[in-house]
Amino acid sequence: MSTEGNKALVRRWREEVFNQKNLAAFDECFDANAIVHGLPPGTPGGLEGIKHFIDTYLAAFPDLHCTIEDMIAEKDRVVYRFTSTGTQQKGFMGIPPTGKRVTFTGIDIMRIVGGEIVEYWHETDSLGVLLQLGVIPGQAS
């Protein structure tokens, strides 16, 4: 697959899963044996782990919307920076519903082989989210 094709796959996955809440896009975009890095401790690994984590996230933040800010692709890798916003309506990872709106950023790297995502690294500003929810004291920026 070309770098433009790889970028289109990643855009499709982000748009369908996060903005359209279509979790079936996982099976269409990810290899069944994908390796997933950066999940919270205690989350099962692999594709089932990320599906479960994102399903839980979308339940807690039902209006979550993701915007890809930058995207770079080379060979079999796609790197993108994103901004997400959402309002916490249900409990999440032990945090009771706050009704607070959060904005956070992250950077993901995906390795794509044969038109499927086979490896995924995920980093998000978790500290910023916790500050905005009021879970830890401090000033959110």
C-alpha positions as CSV (number, residue, x, y, z in Angstrom):
1,M,0.0,0.0,0.0
2,S,1.3,3.5,-0.8
3,T,1.9,6.1,1.9
4,E,-1.2,8.0,0.8
5,G,-3.2,4.7,1.1
6,N,-1.8,4.2,4.6
7,K,-2.8,7.7,5.6
8,A,-6.3,7.2,4.2
9,L,-6.6,4.0,6.3
10,V,-5.6,5.8,9.5
11,R,-7.9,8.7,8.7
12,R,-10.8,6.3,8.1
13,W,-10.1,4.4,11.3
14,R,-10.0,7.7,13.4
15,E,-13.1,9.1,11.8
16,E,-15.3,5.9,11.9
17,V,-14.3,4.8,15.4
18,F,-14.1,8.1,17.3
19,N,-16.4,10.4,15.5
20,Q,-19.0,8.0,14.1
21,K,-18.7,5.5,17.0
22,N,-18.5,2.6,14.6
23,L,-16.4,0.0,16.5
24,A,-16.8,-2.5,13.5
25,A,-14.1,-0.4,11.8
26,F,-11.5,-2.0,14.1
27,D,-12.0,-5.3,12.3
28,E,-11.9,-3.6,8.9
29,C,-8.7,-1.6,9.6
30,F,-6.7,-3.7,12.1
31,D,-5.0,-7.1,11.6
32,A,-6.5,-9.6,14.1
33,N,-3.1,-10.1,15.7
34,A,-2.2,-6.4,15.9
35,I,0.3,-5.4,18.7
36,V,-1.0,-2.4,20.7
37,H,1.4,-0.3,22.9
38,G,0.3,2.3,25.5
39,L,-2.9,0.8,26.9
40,P,-3.5,1.5,30.6
41,P,-2.2,-1.1,33.1
42,G,-4.6,-4.0,33.5
43,T,-6.0,-3.7,30.0
44,P,-5.8,-6.9,27.9
45,G,-3.3,-6.6,25.1
46,G,-3.8,-6.7,21.4
47,L,-6.9,-5.8,19.4
48,E,-9.4,-7.0,22.0
49,G,-7.7,-4.7,24.6
50,I,-7.9,-1.6,22.5
51,K,-11.4,-2.3,21.4
52,H,-12.5,-2.7,25.1
53,F,-10.6,0.4,26.2
54,I,-12.0,2.6,23.4
55,D,-15.5,1.3,23.9
56,T,-15.3,2.2,27.6
57,Y,-13.9,5.6,26.6
58,L,-16.7,6.3,24.2
59,A,-19.3,5.3,26.7
60,A,-17.8,7.7,29.3
61,F,-17.4,10.5,26.7
62,P,-20.3,9.9,24.3
63,D,-19.8,13.2,22.4
64,L,-16.0,12.6,21.9
65,H,-14.7,14.1,18.7
66,C,-11.3,13.7,17.3
67,T,-9.5,16.0,14.9
68,I,-6.2,15.0,13.2
69,E,-4.0,18.0,13.3
70,D,-0.9,16.7,11.5
71,M,0.0,13.5,9.7
72,I,3.3,12.2,8.4
73,A,3.8,8.9,6.5
74,E,6.9,7.1,5.5
75,K,7.3,3.5,4.3
76,D,5.0,1.4,6.5
77,R,4.5,4.0,9.3
78,V,2.0,6.8,9.8
79,V,2.4,9.3,12.7
80,Y,-0.3,11.8,13.5
81,R,-1.1,14.4,16.2
82,F,-4.7,14.8,17.2
83,T,-6.9,16.8,19.5
84,S,-10.0,15.3,21.1
85,T,-12.8,16.9,23.0
86,G,-15.6,15.3,25.0
87,T,-17.8,15.6,28.0
88,Q,-17.6,12.9,30.7
89,Q,-21.1,11.5,31.2
90,K,-20.3,8.1,32.8
91,G,-17.7,6.7,35.1
92,F,-14.3,6.0,33.6
93,M,-11.4,4.1,35.1
94,G,-12.7,4.6,38.6
95,I,-13.5,8.3,38.0
96,P,-17.2,9.0,38.6
97,P,-19.1,11.1,36.0
98,T,-18.1,14.8,36.3
99,G,-20.1,16.4,33.5
100,K,-16.9,18.3,32.6
101,R,-15.8,18.9,29.1
102,V,-12.2,18.1,28.4
103,T,-9.8,18.8,25.5
104,F,-6.6,16.7,25.1
105,T,-4.0,16.0,22.6
106,G,-2.0,12.9,21.6
107,I,0.3,11.4,19.2
108,D,-0.1,7.9,17.6
109,I,2.1,5.8,15.4
110,M,0.8,3.0,13.3
111,R,2.6,0.4,11.3
112,I,0.6,-0.8,8.3
113,V,1.3,-4.0,6.3
114,G,-0.9,-5.3,3.5
115,G,-3.6,-2.6,4.1
116,E,-4.0,-3.4,7.8
117,I,-2.7,-1.8,10.9
118,V,-0.4,-4.4,12.5
119,E,1.2,-2.3,15.3
120,Y,-0.1,0.8,17.2
121,W,1.7,3.1,19.7
122,H,-0.5,5.5,21.6
123,E,0.4,8.5,23.8
124,T,-2.2,10.9,25.2
125,D,-2.0,13.8,27.6
126,S,-3.6,11.8,30.5
127,L,-2.4,14.2,33.1
128,G,-4.2,17.1,31.4
129,V,-7.4,15.0,31.3
130,L,-7.1,14.3,35.0
131,L,-6.5,18.0,35.8
132,Q,-9.5,19.0,33.7
133,L,-11.8,16.5,35.4
134,G,-10.6,17.7,38.8
135,V,-9.3,14.3,39.8
136,I,-5.9,15.7,40.8
137,P,-5.3,19.2,42.2
138,G,-3.7,21.8,40.0
139,Q,-4.4,24.1,37.2
140,A,-5.3,22.7,33.8
141,S,-3.7,24.6,30.9
